[in-house]
Amino acid sequence: MNAMPEKTIWADDGRVSIIDQTRLPGDFHKMEVKTVGEMWEAIKSLRVRGAPAIGIAAAFGVWIAVKHLRAEDSLPLDQAIENACSYLATARPTAVNLFWALDRVRKLAKANTDLPHNKLQRLVLAEAEAMLAEDYEICTAIGRHGAGLLEDGHRILTHCNAGGLATAGYGTALAPVYYAVEKLGKHLEVFADETRPLLQGARLTSWELVRASIPVTLICDNMAAVVLRNGWVNAVIVGTDRVARNGDFANKIGTYGLAVLAREHNVPLYVAAPLSSIDISLSSGAEIPIEERNADEITSLHGLKIAPEGVKVFNPAFDVTPHRLVTAFITEKGIVRPSYEKNLTALFD
Ligand code: MRU
């Protein structure tokens, strides 16, 4: 079997394309992203989403912004790159991968200001393509390390989508599952939280797993407690948008509740985190900016009003889980256990 999911973003013949994830699972639609404004919109509206994927998408967005600039244009190329980076950084605040990727492009541009336009433009494209290739390898490494935590017959509960659609490869949280099934021949089953309000678990995670022929049971978020109490789950594995150096981490809203439930039922909570999601500059999760999104994501479902006009709404896209609830992080460099402050920091030595 081939568990490797579809490419979520790619560049071909000078064109950048993505799968429009807002149309899944009903419509598998590939769209070309032609302007930096379209890339900003694609990230903001979650056409491309998931922490690693939005970083890579933003890097391609910078290239789209400057690829037609000529030496005779009034805006210097390094200034145009900086403008594109600043603009794309406003698309979403929580996933640190976005800023990590844009900083990589910025540094590249600063180190090569003397190059002719076409050479620097090619370097920006090559950097975005390198991020794609690296992320593929990182996902595989997370899969290899994480698969060692899973035994034949295990059942895994996950939240949101941290699969291939959210990355350039196997995903993060789903990588250990894909790796264990595909490379090690283990039989695993997954419970997928539907993940209100935007249903990434129902629309994306269960779509990916069904495509990969991995048994998946979809549950509403409020069913996780019963599934855990019934003893049906051996491990909870989630992805992350940002990890502070003390191990507190932000992930899709609902993750914190799931972490509390996992602890109550003595089920390990593993957080799959590439180093690009670890923000060593933050001392704790209290410093992670949490995106709040439009009220209509909660008051409407596929255009149908499900709440009265004028009702007050709270719609944080992410929550922060304290490090004491995390059993271990699964990174591309291996499994990281407490003490997190020391062991996460050591990953960057
Ligand atoms: O709002 P989204 O869909 O971008 O949120 C995504 C998540 O919270 C994922 O779990 C996280 O980015 C990890 S993706 C590998």
Boltz pocket constraint, residues with backbone or C-beta under 6 A from the ligand:
constraints:
  - pocket:
      binder: B
      contacts: [[A, 46], [A, 49], [A, 50], [A, 51], [A, 52], [A, 95], [A, 159], [A, 160], [A, 161], [A, 162], [A, 163], [A, 166], [A, 167], [A, 171], [A, 172], [A, 173], [A, 200], [A, 238], [A, 239], [A, 240], [A, 241], [A, 251], [A, 252], [A, 253], [A, 272], [A, 317]]
      max_distance: 6.0
